[in-house]
Amino acid sequence: MSEKRTVTELSRLGGRVYVYLKDDCTGESFLKATEAEGFTFGDGVKPTDRHYSRVMAVHADGTINYVGAMGMVAFGANADGMVRVDFSEYLKGSDDFFIEKL
């Protein structure tokens, strides 16, 4: 059995790490996991005190954030220096959790 994957590991992938949350279950799992690992929003608010967005960013400094309109454009264009992750696939333990094409 493989070890449980963490959001902290994602935050250390380098570059801008954008996490795709395909549905409510995945979004809620993301918020709970980030909070359990000590992540907060940049203003110190706990993840579960806010809602998730379809795409969120995780950072090595232990923060998460919404990506906004420009971030969504960058996500769709697979901008340079961006790591796109399908959180559902990541949690399942799939080796194919990086999003290469939309």
N, C-alpha and C positions, 0 to 999 in steps of 0.2 A: 504494500500500500504506500502511495506517495505521500509526502508531507503536504500539509495544508499550505496553499499559496497565500501570500499576504499582499496587501496594498503597499506596504513599505517596500517590498521587492520591486513592485511596479515603479514606485517613485524614484528608484535608483537606476532605472534603465538608461538614463541620460536623455538629453533633449527635452522637448516639451512632451509630456505624457498625457494624452487625451484618452479617456475611458468612455467607451460606448455602452450605454445602459438601455437595452432593447425593450424592457417592459417594467411594470411596477415591481414585480418580484425582484428583478435584477437591481433596480434602482434602490429599493429598500435594503437589499443585501449589501450593496455598496456603502450606503450611509451607515449601517450598523457596523460593518467591518472597519471602515475608516475611524469611526468613533472608538471602537474597541482597541484600535492600535494607537490611539492618542492624537489622531488628526483633528484639526479644526479648520473652520473657514479663516481667512486672513484676519478677520476682526475678533477672533477668539470664540465665535459661536460654535457649539457642538453640531456635528453633521445632522443628527436626528432631530435637531430643533428647526431644521429647514427642509424644504422639499428637494428632491433630486431633479436634475435636468437630463435630457437624453444624452448629452455629452458633457463630461466634467473633466477638469484637469487635476492631476495630483502632482505634488512637488516634494522634493527631497527634504525640504525644511519642515515637513509635517503639516502642510496646509493643503486644502483643496479649494477649488473655485469653479464658478460657472464660467463658461467660455464666451458668452455673448455672440452677437451677430458676426463679428469679424473672425472670431474663433471657429464658428460653424463653417464659414467660408473656407478658412484654412484647413479645417478637418476634411471637408469635402474635396479639396484640391490636393490633399496629402502634401502639405507644405514641407519644405526642407527643414530638417531638424525635429520633425514631429514623429512621435511614436503613437500609433493608434492601436488600441487594445479593445477587443470584444470581451467585456468583463464576464459575461455568461460562460463563454468558452474557457476563459482563464480559470474561473472557479471550478469548472468541470474537470480540470486537469488536462485539457486538450493541449497538444503541442502546437496547434494551429490557432492561436489566440490573437496573433497580430493581424490587423486589417490591412491588406495590401491594396485591394481595389474595392470600391463601393458598387 
